[in-house]
């Protein structure tokens, strides 16, 4: 569902530069803006996931030097402790 955001104010000079760049890339400025917003949101989600992964890795007690077998052993011990 598309939504028009009338309350957004963009400096006219900035919008002209943006529209010119969109024109050079043969893209509708509104579509380019939507693509940029989507990319920005995807990037923020990836950053959040990365931070979450780092936190979980720190809590696990594993280091970058741990091999796959070590990680599997660690997970098995963790599961056994819960049971």
HTML snippet that shows the backbone in 3Dmol.js (N, CA, C, O; Angstrom):
<script src="https://3Dmol.org/build/3Dmol-min.js"></script>
<div id="view" style="width:600px;height:400px;position:relative"></div>
<script>
const pdb = `
ATOM      1  N   UNK A   1       0.840  -1.171   0.000  1.00  0.00           N
ATOM      2  CA  UNK A   1       0.000   0.000   0.000  1.00  0.00           C
ATOM      3  C   UNK A   1       0.891   1.242   0.000  1.00  0.00           C
ATOM      4  O   UNK A   1       1.733   1.414   0.881  1.00  0.00           O
ATOM      5  N   UNK A   2       0.699   2.080  -0.969  1.00  0.00           N
ATOM      6  CA  UNK A   2       1.487   3.312  -1.071  1.00  0.00           C
ATOM      7  C   UNK A   2       0.879   4.384  -0.186  1.00  0.00           C
ATOM      8  O   UNK A   2      -0.332   4.425   0.033  1.00  0.00           O
ATOM      9  N   UNK A   3       1.738   5.239   0.312  1.00  0.00           N
ATOM     10  CA  UNK A   3       1.265   6.340   1.155  1.00  0.00           C
ATOM     11  C   UNK A   3       1.992   7.610   0.744  1.00  0.00           C
ATOM     12  O   UNK A   3       3.212   7.613   0.581  1.00  0.00           O
ATOM     13  N   UNK A   4       1.244   8.675   0.579  1.00  0.00           N
ATOM     14  CA  UNK A   4       1.823   9.973   0.243  1.00  0.00           C
ATOM     15  C   UNK A   4       2.089  10.698   1.555  1.00  0.00           C
ATOM     16  O   UNK A   4       1.197  10.842   2.391  1.00  0.00           O
ATOM     17  N   UNK A   5       3.296  11.141   1.720  1.00  0.00           N
ATOM     18  CA  UNK A   5       3.675  11.838   2.945  1.00  0.00           C
ATOM     19  C   UNK A   5       3.790  13.327   2.649  1.00  0.00           C
ATOM     20  O   UNK A   5       4.850  13.815   2.258  1.00  0.00           O
ATOM     21  N   UNK A   6       2.705  14.027   2.836  1.00  0.00           N
ATOM     22  CA  UNK A   6       2.673  15.450   2.521  1.00  0.00           C
ATOM     23  C   UNK A   6       3.463  16.279   3.513  1.00  0.00           C
ATOM     24  O   UNK A   6       3.872  17.392   3.182  1.00  0.00           O
ATOM     25  N   UNK A   7       3.690  15.784   4.706  1.00  0.00           N
ATOM     26  CA  UNK A   7       4.354  16.559   5.731  1.00  0.00           C
ATOM     27  C   UNK A   7       5.860  16.621   5.597  1.00  0.00           C
ATOM     28  O   UNK A   7       6.510  17.367   6.330  1.00  0.00           O
ATOM     29  N   UNK A   8       6.424  15.872   4.696  1.00  0.00           N
ATOM     30  CA  UNK A   8       7.882  15.864   4.537  1.00  0.00           C
ATOM     31  C   UNK A   8       8.316  17.086   3.744  1.00  0.00           C
ATOM     32  O   UNK A   8       7.785  17.372   2.671  1.00  0.00           O
ATOM     33  N   UNK A   9       9.284  17.794   4.289  1.00  0.00           N
ATOM     34  CA  UNK A   9       9.822  18.965   3.602  1.00  0.00           C
ATOM     35  C   UNK A   9      11.266  18.670   3.215  1.00  0.00           C
ATOM     36  O   UNK A   9      12.076  18.273   4.053  1.00  0.00           O
ATOM     37  N   UNK A  10      11.575  18.867   1.952  1.00  0.00           N
ATOM     38  CA  UNK A  10      12.927  18.665   1.444  1.00  0.00           C
ATOM     39  C   UNK A  10      13.371  19.976   0.807  1.00  0.00           C
ATOM     40  O   UNK A  10      12.646  20.573   0.011  1.00  0.00           O
ATOM     41  N   UNK A  11      14.550  20.403   1.161  1.00  0.00           N
ATOM     42  CA  UNK A  11      15.125  21.613   0.586  1.00  0.00           C
ATOM     43  C   UNK A  11      15.030  21.515  -0.937  1.00  0.00           C
ATOM     44  O   UNK A  11      15.416  20.503  -1.522  1.00  0.00           O
ATOM     45  N   UNK A  12      14.518  22.567  -1.576  1.00  0.00           N
ATOM     46  CA  UNK A  12      14.283  22.518  -3.022  1.00  0.00           C
ATOM     47  C   UNK A  12      15.575  22.289  -3.804  1.00  0.00           C
ATOM     48  O   UNK A  12      15.570  21.580  -4.810  1.00  0.00           O
ATOM     49  N   UNK A  13      16.678  22.882  -3.352  1.00  0.00           N
ATOM     50  CA  UNK A  13      17.949  22.678  -4.048  1.00  0.00           C
ATOM     51  C   UNK A  13      18.390  21.218  -3.940  1.00  0.00           C
ATOM     52  O   UNK A  13      18.880  20.630  -4.904  1.00  0.00           O
ATOM     53  N   UNK A  14      18.210  20.655  -2.766  1.00  0.00           N
ATOM     54  CA  UNK A  14      18.556  19.247  -2.561  1.00  0.00           C
ATOM     55  C   UNK A  14      17.694  18.349  -3.433  1.00  0.00           C
ATOM     56  O   UNK A  14      18.198  17.409  -4.047  1.00  0.00           O
ATOM     57  N   UNK A  15      16.391  18.632  -3.490  1.00  0.00           N
ATOM     58  CA  UNK A  15      15.502  17.826  -4.316  1.00  0.00           C
ATOM     59  C   UNK A  15      15.870  17.957  -5.795  1.00  0.00           C
ATOM     60  O   UNK A  15      15.828  16.970  -6.530  1.00  0.00           O
ATOM     61  N   UNK A  16      16.224  19.147  -6.231  1.00  0.00           N
ATOM     62  CA  UNK A  16      16.632  19.338  -7.630  1.00  0.00           C
ATOM     63  C   UNK A  16      17.863  18.498  -7.950  1.00  0.00           C
ATOM     64  O   UNK A  16      17.926  17.863  -9.003  1.00  0.00           O
ATOM     65  N   UNK A  17      18.838  18.492  -7.048  1.00  0.00           N
ATOM     66  CA  UNK A  17      20.037  17.669  -7.252  1.00  0.00           C
ATOM     67  C   UNK A  17      19.660  16.184  -7.292  1.00  0.00           C
ATOM     68  O   UNK A  17      20.163  15.425  -8.120  1.00  0.00           O
ATOM     69  N   UNK A  18      18.777  15.792  -6.393  1.00  0.00           N
ATOM     70  CA  UNK A  18      18.331  14.402  -6.341  1.00  0.00           C
ATOM     71  C   UNK A  18      17.605  14.024  -7.632  1.00  0.00           C
ATOM     72  O   UNK A  18      17.871  12.972  -8.213  1.00  0.00           O
ATOM     73  N   UNK A  19      16.691  14.881  -8.076  1.00  0.00           N
ATOM     74  CA  UNK A  19      15.933  14.630  -9.304  1.00  0.00           C
ATOM     75  C   UNK A  19      16.855  14.572 -10.509  1.00  0.00           C
ATOM     76  O   UNK A  19      16.649  13.762 -11.413  1.00  0.00           O
ATOM     77  N   UNK A  20      17.874  15.428 -10.529  1.00  0.00           N
ATOM     78  CA  UNK A  20      18.840  15.414 -11.630  1.00  0.00           C
ATOM     79  C   UNK A  20      19.611  14.094 -11.654  1.00  0.00           C
ATOM     80  O   UNK A  20      19.829  13.515 -12.718  1.00  0.00           O
ATOM     81  N   UNK A  21      20.013  13.633 -10.497  1.00  0.00           N
ATOM     82  CA  UNK A  21      20.720  12.350 -10.421  1.00  0.00           C
ATOM     83  C   UNK A  21      19.808  11.217 -10.865  1.00  0.00           C
ATOM     84  O   UNK A  21      20.248  10.303 -11.562  1.00  0.00           O
ATOM     85  N   UNK A  22      18.552  11.269 -10.471  1.00  0.00           N
ATOM     86  CA  UNK A  22      17.593  10.245 -10.888  1.00  0.00           C
ATOM     87  C   UNK A  22      17.426  10.271 -12.402  1.00  0.00           C
ATOM     88  O   UNK A  22      17.346   9.228 -13.051  1.00  0.00           O
ATOM     89  N   UNK A  23      17.374  11.481 -12.951  1.00  0.00           N
ATOM     90  CA  UNK A  23      17.226  11.626 -14.401  1.00  0.00           C
ATOM     91  C   UNK A  23      18.432  11.021 -15.125  1.00  0.00           C
ATOM     92  O   UNK A  23      18.274  10.360 -16.152  1.00  0.00           O
ATOM     93  N   UNK A  24      19.645  11.248 -14.585  1.00  0.00           N
ATOM     94  CA  UNK A  24      20.853  10.690 -15.193  1.00  0.00           C
ATOM     95  C   UNK A  24      20.827   9.163 -15.192  1.00  0.00           C
ATOM     96  O   UNK A  24      21.317   8.514 -16.116  1.00  0.00           O
ATOM     97  N   UNK A  25      20.250   8.615 -14.142  1.00  0.00           N
ATOM     98  CA  UNK A  25      20.192   7.150 -14.061  1.00  0.00           C
ATOM     99  C   UNK A  25      18.896   6.611 -14.668  1.00  0.00           C
ATOM    100  O   UNK A  25      18.593   5.423 -14.560  1.00  0.00           O
ATOM    101  N   UNK A  26      18.141   7.500 -15.302  1.00  0.00           N
ATOM    102  CA  UNK A  26      16.896   7.145 -15.984  1.00  0.00           C
ATOM    103  C   UNK A  26      15.919   6.453 -15.033  1.00  0.00           C
ATOM    104  O   UNK A  26      15.321   5.429 -15.362  1.00  0.00           O
ATOM    105  N   UNK A  27      15.778   7.042 -13.848  1.00  0.00           N
ATOM    106  CA  UNK A  27      14.880   6.511 -12.827  1.00  0.00           C
ATOM    107  C   UNK A  27      13.954   7.611 -12.345  1.00  0.00           C
ATOM    108  O   UNK A  27      14.361   8.766 -12.214  1.00  0.00           O
ATOM    109  N   UNK A  28      12.711   7.252 -12.083  1.00  0.00           N
ATOM    110  CA  UNK A  28      11.759   8.198 -11.519  1.00  0.00           C
ATOM    111  C   UNK A  28      12.247   8.598 -10.131  1.00  0.00           C
ATOM    112  O   UNK A  28      12.572   7.725  -9.326  1.00  0.00           O
ATOM    113  N   UNK A  29      12.307   9.910  -9.825  1.00  0.00           N
ATOM    114  CA  UNK A  29      12.805  10.342  -8.519  1.00  0.00           C
ATOM    115  C   UNK A  29      12.064   9.697  -7.333  1.00  0.00           C
ATOM    116  O   UNK A  29      12.682   9.343  -6.329  1.00  0.00           O
ATOM    117  N   UNK A  30      10.753   9.551  -7.458  1.00  0.00           N
ATOM    118  CA  UNK A  30       9.985   8.942  -6.367  1.00  0.00           C
ATOM    119  C   UNK A  30      10.382   7.481  -6.178  1.00  0.00           C
ATOM    120  O   UNK A  30      10.483   6.993  -5.052  1.00  0.00           O
ATOM    121  N   UNK A  31      10.604   6.797  -7.288  1.00  0.00           N
ATOM    122  CA  UNK A  31      11.015   5.390  -7.199  1.00  0.00           C
ATOM    123  C   UNK A  31      12.427   5.276  -6.613  1.00  0.00           C
ATOM    124  O   UNK A  31      12.699   4.400  -5.792  1.00  0.00           O
ATOM    125  N   UNK A  32      13.316   6.166  -7.043  1.00  0.00           N
ATOM    126  CA  UNK A  32      14.675   6.164  -6.512  1.00  0.00           C
ATOM    127  C   UNK A  32      14.658   6.430  -5.009  1.00  0.00           C
ATOM    128  O   UNK A  32      15.394   5.793  -4.255  1.00  0.00           O
ATOM    129  N   UNK A  33      13.826   7.362  -4.576  1.00  0.00           N
ATOM    130  CA  UNK A  33      13.717   7.662  -3.151  1.00  0.00           C
ATOM    131  C   UNK A  33      13.195   6.439  -2.388  1.00  0.00           C
ATOM    132  O   UNK A  33      13.700   6.116  -1.312  1.00  0.00           O
ATOM    133  N   UNK A  34      12.200   5.771  -2.937  1.00  0.00           N
ATOM    134  CA  UNK A  34      11.670   4.561  -2.298  1.00  0.00           C
ATOM    135  C   UNK A  34      12.750   3.487  -2.207  1.00  0.00           C
ATOM    136  O   UNK A  34      12.871   2.810  -1.185  1.00  0.00           O
ATOM    137  N   UNK A  35      13.541   3.328  -3.283  1.00  0.00           N
ATOM    138  CA  UNK A  35      14.635   2.351  -3.268  1.00  0.00           C
ATOM    139  C   UNK A  35      15.680   2.700  -2.212  1.00  0.00           C
ATOM    140  O   UNK A  35      16.177   1.822  -1.507  1.00  0.00           O
ATOM    141  N   UNK A  36      16.008   3.987  -2.109  1.00  0.00           N
ATOM    142  CA  UNK A  36      16.982   4.426  -1.109  1.00  0.00           C
ATOM    143  C   UNK A  36      16.476   4.171   0.308  1.00  0.00           C
ATOM    144  O   UNK A  36      17.236   3.724   1.167  1.00  0.00           O
ATOM    145  N   UNK A  37      15.207   4.451   0.554  1.00  0.00           N
ATOM    146  CA  UNK A  37      14.627   4.200   1.877  1.00  0.00           C
ATOM    147  C   UNK A  37      14.655   2.699   2.195  1.00  0.00           C
ATOM    148  O   UNK A  37      14.971   2.302   3.317  1.00  0.00           O
ATOM    149  N   UNK A  38      14.324   1.877   1.203  1.00  0.00           N
ATOM    150  CA  UNK A  38      14.348   0.428   1.397  1.00  0.00           C
ATOM    151  C   UNK A  38      15.765  -0.042   1.710  1.00  0.00           C
ATOM    152  O   UNK A  38      15.966  -0.849   2.618  1.00  0.00           O
ATOM    153  N   UNK A  39      16.741   0.455   0.969  1.00  0.00           N
ATOM    154  CA  UNK A  39      18.141   0.090   1.219  1.00  0.00           C
ATOM    155  C   UNK A  39      18.583   0.525   2.609  1.00  0.00           C
ATOM    156  O   UNK A  39      19.292  -0.206   3.301  1.00  0.00           O
ATOM    157  N   UNK A  40      18.161   1.721   3.014  1.00  0.00           N
ATOM    158  CA  UNK A  40      18.518   2.231   4.333  1.00  0.00           C
ATOM    159  C   UNK A  40      17.939   1.331   5.431  1.00  0.00           C
ATOM    160  O   UNK A  40      18.630   0.984   6.388  1.00  0.00           O
ATOM    161  N   UNK A  41      16.675   0.963   5.281  1.00  0.00           N
ATOM    162  CA  UNK A  41      16.043   0.109   6.279  1.00  0.00           C
ATOM    163  C   UNK A  41      16.695  -1.279   6.322  1.00  0.00           C
ATOM    164  O   UNK A  41      16.886  -1.846   7.398  1.00  0.00           O
ATOM    165  N   UNK A  42      17.034  -1.817   5.152  1.00  0.00           N
ATOM    166  CA  UNK A  42      17.735  -3.109   5.106  1.00  0.00           C
ATOM    167  C   UNK A  42      19.082  -3.022   5.808  1.00  0.00           C
ATOM    168  O   UNK A  42      19.460  -3.925   6.554  1.00  0.00           O
ATOM    169  N   UNK A  43      19.801  -1.937   5.570  1.00  0.00           N
ATOM    170  CA  UNK A  43      21.109  -1.751   6.205  1.00  0.00           C
ATOM    171  C   UNK A  43      20.973  -1.682   7.724  1.00  0.00           C
ATOM    172  O   UNK A  43      21.750  -2.301   8.450  1.00  0.00           O
ATOM    173  N   UNK A  44      19.984  -0.928   8.201  1.00  0.00           N
ATOM    174  CA  UNK A  44      19.766  -0.821   9.649  1.00  0.00           C
ATOM    175  C   UNK A  44      19.413  -2.178  10.247  1.00  0.00           C
ATOM    176  O   UNK A  44      19.854  -2.505  11.349  1.00  0.00           O
ATOM    177  N   UNK A  45      18.627  -2.963   9.533  1.00  0.00           N
ATOM    178  CA  UNK A  45      18.264  -4.295  10.023  1.00  0.00           C
ATOM    179  C   UNK A  45      19.496  -5.203  10.086  1.00  0.00           C
ATOM    180  O   UNK A  45      19.673  -5.954  11.045  1.00  0.00           O
ATOM    181  N   UNK A  46      20.342  -5.127   9.058  1.00  0.00           N
ATOM    182  CA  UNK A  46      21.581  -5.924   9.066  1.00  0.00           C
ATOM    183  C   UNK A  46      22.489  -5.509  10.213  1.00  0.00           C
ATOM    184  O   UNK A  46      23.094  -6.359  10.867  1.00  0.00           O
ATOM    185  N   UNK A  47      22.587  -4.202  10.463  1.00  0.00           N
ATOM    186  CA  UNK A  47      23.417  -3.718  11.567  1.00  0.00           C
ATOM    187  C   UNK A  47      22.884  -4.213  12.908  1.00  0.00           C
ATOM    188  O   UNK A  47      23.657  -4.609  13.781  1.00  0.00           O
ATOM    189  N   UNK A  48      21.574  -4.192  13.068  1.00  0.00           N
ATOM    190  CA  UNK A  48      20.966  -4.661  14.313  1.00  0.00           C
ATOM    191  C   UNK A  48      21.212  -6.163  14.488  1.00  0.00           C
ATOM    192  O   UNK A  48      21.535  -6.619  15.585  1.00  0.00           O
ATOM    193  N   UNK A  49      21.058  -6.923  13.412  1.00  0.00           N
ATOM    194  CA  UNK A  49      21.321  -8.354  13.466  1.00  0.00           C
ATOM    195  C   UNK A  49      22.774  -8.635  13.812  1.00  0.00           C
ATOM    196  O   UNK A  49      23.069  -9.555  14.576  1.00  0.00           O
ATOM    197  N   UNK A  50      23.675  -7.850  13.254  1.00  0.00           N
ATOM    198  CA  UNK A  50      25.102  -8.008  13.522  1.00  0.00           C
ATOM    199  C   UNK A  50      25.398  -7.743  14.997  1.00  0.00           C
ATOM    200  O   UNK A  50      26.134  -8.499  15.631  1.00  0.00           O
ATOM    201  N   UNK A  51      24.822  -6.666  15.543  1.00  0.00           N
ATOM    202  CA  UNK A  51      25.021  -6.361  16.965  1.00  0.00           C
ATOM    203  C   UNK A  51      24.466  -7.476  17.845  1.00  0.00           C
ATOM    204  O   UNK A  51      25.083  -7.856  18.841  1.00  0.00           O
ATOM    205  N   UNK A  52      23.298  -7.999  17.472  1.00  0.00           N
ATOM    206  CA  UNK A  52      22.683  -9.086  18.235  1.00  0.00           C
ATOM    207  C   UNK A  52      23.560 -10.343  18.171  1.00  0.00           C
ATOM    208  O   UNK A  52      23.743 -11.022  19.182  1.00  0.00           O
ATOM    209  N   UNK A  53      24.090 -10.647  17.012  1.00  0.00           N
ATOM    210  CA  UNK A  53      24.956 -11.814  16.848  1.00  0.00           C
ATOM    211  C   UNK A  53      26.216 -11.673  17.692  1.00  0.00           C
ATOM    212  O   UNK A  53      26.657 -12.632  18.325  1.00  0.00           O
ATOM    213  N   UNK A  54      26.789 -10.485  17.699  1.00  0.00           N
ATOM    214  CA  UNK A  54      27.995 -10.234  18.499  1.00  0.00           C
ATOM    215  C   UNK A  54      27.695 -10.420  19.980  1.00  0.00           C
ATOM    216  O   UNK A  54      28.478 -11.041  20.700  1.00  0.00           O
ATOM    217  N   UNK A  55      26.551  -9.879  20.444  1.00  0.00           N
ATOM    218  CA  UNK A  55      26.175 -10.043  21.859  1.00  0.00           C
ATOM    219  C   UNK A  55      26.014 -11.521  22.211  1.00  0.00           C
ATOM    220  O   UNK A  55      26.506 -11.973  23.245  1.00  0.00           O
ATOM    221  N   UNK A  56      25.327 -12.269  21.354  1.00  0.00           N
ATOM    222  CA  UNK A  56      25.104 -13.690  21.610  1.00  0.00           C
ATOM    223  C   UNK A  56      26.413 -14.466  21.577  1.00  0.00           C
ATOM    224  O   UNK A  56      26.609 -15.393  22.362  1.00  0.00           O
ATOM    225  N   UNK A  57      27.300 -14.092  20.676  1.00  0.00           N
ATOM    226  CA  UNK A  57      28.597 -14.764  20.600  1.00  0.00           C
ATOM    227  C   UNK A  57      29.408 -14.519  21.871  1.00  0.00           C
ATOM    228  O   UNK A  57      30.073 -15.426  22.373  1.00  0.00           O
ATOM    229  N   UNK A  58      29.352 -13.295  22.386  1.00  0.00           N
ATOM    230  CA  UNK A  58      30.075 -12.980  23.623  1.00  0.00           C
ATOM    231  C   UNK A  58      29.514 -13.769  24.794  1.00  0.00           C
ATOM    232  O   UNK A  58      30.271 -14.245  25.640  1.00  0.00           O
ATOM    233  N   UNK A  59      28.181 -13.914  24.852  1.00  0.00           N
ATOM    234  CA  UNK A  59      27.547 -14.658  25.941  1.00  0.00           C
ATOM    235  C   UNK A  59      27.859 -16.146  25.871  1.00  0.00           C
ATOM    236  O   UNK A  59      27.877 -16.823  26.900  1.00  0.00           O
ATOM    237  N   UNK A  60      28.103 -16.661  24.674  1.00  0.00           N
ATOM    238  CA  UNK A  60      28.313 -18.104  24.514  1.00  0.00           C
ATOM    239  C   UNK A  60      29.652 -18.554  25.072  1.00  0.00           C
ATOM    240  O   UNK A  60      29.835 -19.731  25.384  1.00  0.00           O
ATOM    241  N   UNK A  61      30.590 -17.622  25.199  1.00  0.00           N
ATOM    242  CA  UNK A  61      31.915 -17.991  25.688  1.00  0.00           C
ATOM    243  C   UNK A  61      32.833 -18.528  24.604  1.00  0.00           C
ATOM    244  O   UNK A  61      33.985 -18.867  24.876  1.00  0.00           O
ATOM    245  N   UNK A  62      32.334 -18.610  23.379  1.00  0.00           N
ATOM    246  CA  UNK A  62      33.158 -19.084  22.266  1.00  0.00           C
ATOM    247  C   UNK A  62      33.993 -17.930  21.721  1.00  0.00           C
ATOM    248  O   UNK A  62      33.611 -16.766  21.837  1.00  0.00           O
ATOM    249  N   UNK A  63      35.121 -18.260  21.133  1.00  0.00           N
ATOM    250  CA  UNK A  63      35.970 -17.249  20.516  1.00  0.00           C
ATOM    251  C   UNK A  63      36.068 -17.515  19.025  1.00  0.00           C
ATOM    252  O   UNK A  63      35.620 -18.554  18.541  1.00  0.00           O
ATOM    253  N   UNK A  64      36.652 -16.578  18.303  1.00  0.00           N
ATOM    254  CA  UNK A  64      36.803 -16.763  16.864  1.00  0.00           C
ATOM    255  C   UNK A  64      37.688 -17.959  16.548  1.00  0.00           C
ATOM    256  O   UNK A  64      37.563 -18.562  15.483  1.00  0.00           O
ATOM    257  N   UNK A  65      38.568 -18.300  17.457  1.00  0.00           N
ATOM    258  CA  UNK A  65      39.473 -19.416  17.227  1.00  0.00           C
ATOM    259  C   UNK A  65      38.828 -20.787  17.417  1.00  0.00           C
ATOM    260  O   UNK A  65      39.417 -21.804  17.051  1.00  0.00           O
ATOM    261  N   UNK A  66      37.620 -20.822  17.988  1.00  0.00           N
ATOM    262  CA  UNK A  66      36.942 -22.102  18.182  1.00  0.00           C
ATOM    263  C   UNK A  66      36.563 -22.693  16.835  1.00  0.00           C
ATOM    264  O   UNK A  66      36.102 -21.995  15.933  1.00  0.00           O
ATOM    265  N   UNK A  67      36.773 -24.017  16.723  1.00  0.00           N
ATOM    266  CA  UNK A  67      36.409 -24.676  15.478  1.00  0.00           C
ATOM    267  C   UNK A  67      34.973 -25.195  15.559  1.00  0.00           C
ATOM    268  O   UNK A  67      34.323 -25.090  16.599  1.00  0.00           O
ATOM    269  N   UNK A  68      34.498 -25.745  14.470  1.00  0.00           N
ATOM    270  CA  UNK A  68      33.116 -26.231  14.395  1.00  0.00           C
ATOM    271  C   UNK A  68      32.875 -27.330  15.435  1.00  0.00           C
ATOM    272  O   UNK A  68      31.839 -27.338  16.101  1.00  0.00           O
ATOM    273  N   UNK A  69      33.816 -28.243  15.571  1.00  0.00           N
ATOM    274  CA  UNK A  69      33.648 -29.327  16.536  1.00  0.00           C
ATOM    275  C   UNK A  69      33.518 -28.778  17.956  1.00  0.00           C
ATOM    276  O   UNK A  69      32.714 -29.273  18.746  1.00  0.00           O
ATOM    277  N   UNK A  70      34.308 -27.760  18.275  1.00  0.00           N
ATOM    278  CA  UNK A  70      34.232 -27.144  19.587  1.00  0.00           C
ATOM    279  C   UNK A  70      32.885 -26.484  19.824  1.00  0.00           C
ATOM    280  O   UNK A  70      32.331 -26.565  20.921  1.00  0.00           O
ATOM    281  N   UNK A  71      32.360 -25.834  18.797  1.00  0.00           N
ATOM    282  CA  UNK A  71      31.055 -25.190  18.926  1.00  0.00           C
ATOM    283  C   UNK A  71      29.954 -26.232  19.114  1.00  0.00           C
ATOM    284  O   UNK A  71      29.041 -26.038  19.916  1.00  0.00           O
ATOM    285  N   UNK A  72      30.043 -27.338  18.373  1.00  0.00           N
ATOM    286  CA  UNK A  72      29.038 -28.396  18.504  1.00  0.00           C
ATOM    287  C   UNK A  72      29.078 -28.991  19.906  1.00  0.00           C
ATOM    288  O   UNK A  72      28.032 -29.210  20.517  1.00  0.00           O
ATOM    289  N   UNK A  73      30.278 -29.253  20.421  1.00  0.00           N
ATOM    290  CA  UNK A  73      30.408 -29.772  21.782  1.00  0.00           C
ATOM    291  C   UNK A  73      29.808 -28.808  22.796  1.00  0.00           C
ATOM    292  O   UNK A  73      29.120 -29.220  23.730  1.00  0.00           O
ATOM    293  N   UNK A  74      30.076 -27.526  22.600  1.00  0.00           N
ATOM    294  CA  UNK A  74      29.549 -26.505  23.505  1.00  0.00           C
ATOM    295  C   UNK A  74      28.015 -26.519  23.487  1.00  0.00           C
ATOM    296  O   UNK A  74      27.382 -26.470  24.542  1.00  0.00           O
ATOM    297  N   UNK A  75      27.421 -26.585  22.294  1.00  0.00           N
ATOM    298  CA  UNK A  75      25.961 -26.596  22.185  1.00  0.00           C
ATOM    299  C   UNK A  75      25.367 -27.856  22.800  1.00  0.00           C
ATOM    300  O   UNK A  75      24.317 -27.800  23.440  1.00  0.00           O
ATOM    301  N   UNK A  76      26.040 -29.004  22.610  1.00  0.00           N
ATOM    302  CA  UNK A  76      25.545 -30.248  23.208  1.00  0.00           C
ATOM    303  C   UNK A  76      25.578 -30.170  24.728  1.00  0.00           C
ATOM    304  O   UNK A  76      24.629 -30.592  25.387  1.00  0.00           O
ATOM    305  N   UNK A  77      26.659 -29.634  25.294  1.00  0.00           N
ATOM    306  CA  UNK A  77      26.753 -29.479  26.743  1.00  0.00           C
ATOM    307  C   UNK A  77      25.650 -28.562  27.256  1.00  0.00           C
ATOM    308  O   UNK A  77      25.050 -28.809  28.302  1.00  0.00           O
ATOM    309  N   UNK A  78      25.400 -27.513  26.506  1.00  0.00           N
ATOM    310  CA  UNK A  78      24.377 -26.544  26.891  1.00  0.00           C
ATOM    311  C   UNK A  78      22.989 -27.208  26.893  1.00  0.00           C
ATOM    312  O   UNK A  78      22.189 -26.981  27.801  1.00  0.00           O
ATOM    313  N   UNK A  79      22.711 -28.030  25.866  1.00  0.00           N
ATOM    314  CA  UNK A  79      21.429 -28.729  25.797  1.00  0.00           C
ATOM    315  C   UNK A  79      21.286 -29.737  26.922  1.00  0.00           C
ATOM    316  O   UNK A  79      20.214 -29.864  27.514  1.00  0.00           O
ATOM    317  N   UNK A  80      22.360 -30.453  27.219  1.00  0.00           N
ATOM    318  CA  UNK A  80      22.317 -31.443  28.287  1.00  0.00           C
ATOM    319  C   UNK A  80      22.077 -30.772  29.628  1.00  0.00           C
ATOM    320  O   UNK A  80      21.370 -31.316  30.476  1.00  0.00           O
ATOM    321  N   UNK A  81      22.654 -29.604  29.830  1.00  0.00           N
ATOM    322  CA  UNK A  81      22.480 -28.884  31.084  1.00  0.00           C
ATOM    323  C   UNK A  81      21.037 -28.445  31.274  1.00  0.00           C
ATOM    324  O   UNK A  81      20.549 -28.382  32.402  1.00  0.00           O
ATOM    325  N   UNK A  82      20.357 -28.144  30.186  1.00  0.00           N
ATOM    326  CA  UNK A  82      18.955 -27.729  30.261  1.00  0.00           C
ATOM    327  C   UNK A  82      18.031 -28.907  30.572  1.00  0.00           C
ATOM    328  O   UNK A  82      16.984 -28.732  31.194  1.00  0.00           O
ATOM    329  N   UNK A  83      18.420 -30.100  30.140  1.00  0.00           N
ATOM    330  CA  UNK A  83      17.555 -31.293  30.306  1.00  0.00           C
ATOM    331  C   UNK A  83      17.555 -31.831  31.696  1.00  0.00           C
ATOM    332  O   UNK A  83      16.878 -32.821  31.975  1.00  0.00           O
TER     333      UNK A  83
END
`;
const viewer = $3Dmol.createViewer("view");
viewer.addModel(pdb, "pdb");
viewer.setStyle({}, {cartoon: {color: "spectrum"}});
viewer.zoomTo();
viewer.render();
</script>
